[in-house]
Amino acid sequence: MNLCHPNTIKELMADAGIVFRKDYGQNFLINPMVPYDIAEACADRTDSMILEIGPGIGCLTAELARRYEKVVAVEIDKGLIPVLGKTLAEFDNVTVINGDIMQTDLRELINVYSEGRDVSVAANLPYYITTPILMRLLESGVPFRSITVMVQNEVASRLCAKAGTGDYGAITAVLGYYGTATRLFKVPAGCFLPAPKVDSAVIRIDLYQEKPFFPKDERLFFNLIHGAFEMRRKTLVNALSSKLSDYCKEEISAAVSSLGFDLNIRGERLSTKDFIQLSDALFDGKHAAE
Ligand code: SAM
């Protein structure tokens, strides 16, 4: 069965009595090279377990099952579960779970299914919920090796941006705390059924197995990043002065200067490591004064 053929997809859905659900971001792949390439790129070891988010009718799931020891796929749309039962019938290494990835206990799922294997994530992510899913994976504390996902092209540019460029934003600086993101390839809108309005791209996030830098106060560090980008056109000092109620403008200026930055610098020029150093300088200044 060619799971990327538009007629196959339509027939499978018609037989199951279901239609494409826009509210679930259902744009299914119809170019077989794309799931092939995602599956090839998403893990370094064939004895890995792959967690797939949103298998749809299973075109990527099948490619994963051919390469990796174990695949667990979480699909929110219960109408697709019997379809997946049919399309993945030949594989005994796939478990399909009907559930919402935002409500899934990821630690529990890994405990039950990984049996000590390295775990990586692969997905053609639903666009309506891309950032919340990525943040949930990153913040889960589960030691995923990597996360290989298809996202909107412009989101890929933001996630992979370098500090100081127009695409660099809060999500880029936050992601840099957990790992490094690499853009793999672009996927034109015509590769999906139905075709979305914009192009997509596949990125791979390699997660630090041990973080190379650690802020003394993690909450302060995240507040700094969000404060710096909420008021992007302001200087970093002014943006943070409005955001951080515990620190006055003089304390923030002193911390920015102590790192050797000009007082007129904008937040978008700071790397993740810079934000960590700045939050530590603020933390140390406050605690030295106590
Ligand atoms: N993997 C398939 C493909 O590439 O053709 C389908 C990808 S489609 C863009 C996104 C899939 O995610 C859909 O099957 C959708 O039902 C599912 N989905 C949407 N929200 C979800 C959620 N919160 N948890 C799990 N699956 C979800």
Boltz pocket constraint, residues with backbone or C-beta under 6 A from the ligand:
constraints:
  - pocket:
      binder: B
      contacts: [[A, 23], [A, 24], [A, 25], [A, 26], [A, 27], [A, 28], [A, 29], [A, 53], [A, 54], [A, 55], [A, 56], [A, 57], [A, 58], [A, 59], [A, 60], [A, 74], [A, 75], [A, 76], [A, 77], [A, 99], [A, 100], [A, 101], [A, 102], [A, 123], [A, 124], [A, 125], [A, 126], [A, 127], [A, 129]]
      max_distance: 6.0
